[in-house]
Amino acid sequence: MSETILIGKTSKKWFFSALLASFILLGGVFFTLGINGVVYAAGVGGIGKFNVSFIEMTGTGFKLYGDLYGDPSKNSQAHVKPVFVNDIQNAKITDLVISKNVDIPILGKYTVKISAGNKGTPVEIKGLIQKAALVQGDAVFTKMDISENYVRSQ
């Protein structure tokens, strides 16, 4: 039985040209997403303006209070805005959609969407904290305790 051994060569010129082109393309994608804040908004909640919507949310341990969003070190009211803080110990969310509008230079305007809990399987979240400038919806609360807490600065 005779065996033939094939020995091939890789053209270094074509290999390194393709490698360089792919790194440039990948860097361009990261740069474009980074400028629009999609990388930050998708990875770290609370940075950038994005929308959260869902069909139904049930949970326990709900707290609603006010807070400030922004950078108070800039000494300007334009950099600090009042927000609602929703704090839920255990939540089940059906048809969750998180979306952000982005404007990519040259390519145009797009909407990035992340969805979960579709087709009747809810998303289960423990320790959900959400800061929001606008909260809309219908709610039903049971076993509710309403109290006020004041913090006095001196």
N, C-alpha and C positions, 0 to 999 in steps of 0.2 A: 504494500500500500504506500503510495507516495503522497507526501504532504507538501503543500506549497506554503511557504511563509511569505506573507505580504508585509512589506515595510513601507509606511507612508511618511510623508513629511508635512509639517504645518508651516505654511508661509508666515513668517514672523511679521511681515509687512501688513498682510491682511488681518491677522489676529489682533495686533496692537491697534490698528486703525478701527476695527469694530469695537474693541474694548474702550477706546477713548471716546468714540461716538456714543456708546451706551452710557458712559459716565456723564457726559455732557447732557444728554437727554434726561437722565435721572436727576441730575442737579437742577435742570430747568424746571422739572415737575415739582421738586421740593421747594424751590425758590418761589414759584407761582403760588403754591398752596400756602406757604409761609407768609407771603405778603397779604393774602386775603384773610388770614386768621383761621382758616379751616383746620390746619394742623392743631392749633391751640384749642379751638372750640370742640373738636371731636375728641381730643385726648384729655383735656382738662375742662371739666364743666365750669361754667361761670365766666369764661373769657370769650368775648365776642358776643354779638347779638345772634341768637338762634331761637327757633320756635320749637316748642314741645307740645304735641297733641296726642290725645288718646280717646278711646271710646268709653272705657270704664276703668275706674280705679277704686279699689277697696283697701282699707288699711286700718291699723290700730296704732295708738300712741301718737295722734296728730297734735301738733302745736303750730300756731300761726303767730308770728310776731314781726315787728319792723326792724330794719337794719339799714345801713348805708352801703352803697356799692360805689367803688371808685378809689381814687388816690387822694386822701386828705392832705398829703404832704405838699401838694401843689398850691395850697392856699387859695383855691378858687371853687366857687359853688358849681361851676360847670363840670368839674372833675368828680364831684360827689353827688349821687342821686339816691333818694329814698327808695327802698324796695321792700316787698313782702318776702318773708322767709317761711317756707313750708317745711316743717320737720316731721317726718313720719317714721316711726320705728319699723313697722312691717307693712309693705304695700304689695298689692297684686294689680298689675296694669295690663289691660287688654288693648291690642292694636296701638302700641306705642310708636310714634313717629317723631324723630328729632331731625329738623331740617335747617339749612343755612343757605342763604343766597350768596353766591360768590361771583365776582367779576374778574375773569381771567383775561389778561391782555392778549389781544389778537384773536383769541378763540371766542370771546363773548361772555354773556351772562348765563350762569347755570345754577341749579339748585341741588345741593348735596343732601341726600336723605339717608337716614339710618332707621330701619324699622325692626321691631321685635314684638313678640307676643301675638302674632297673627294666627288665624285659623283656630281660634278658641283656646290656645295655650297661652295663659297669661305669663307675663314676666314677673318674677318675684324679686323684690328689692328689700334689703334690710338696711336701715339707717339712711333713708333718702332725705337729703337736704337740698332744697332748690330755692334760689333767690330769683324773684321775678318782678318785673316792672308792671306787668298786667296779668291778672288772673281772671279767666272767664269760665263759667260753667254752672251746672246745677249740682248742689251738694245736699246730702242727708247725713246728719250727725246723730248718734245715739250715745247715751251715757256721757254727756258733755259737761265739763266743768269750766266755767269762765272766771278768770281771775286777772288782776292787773299787777304787774311788777314794775316798780320804779327804781331807777338807779340814779342816785344823786351824785353829781360830780362836784368836787370841792376844790 
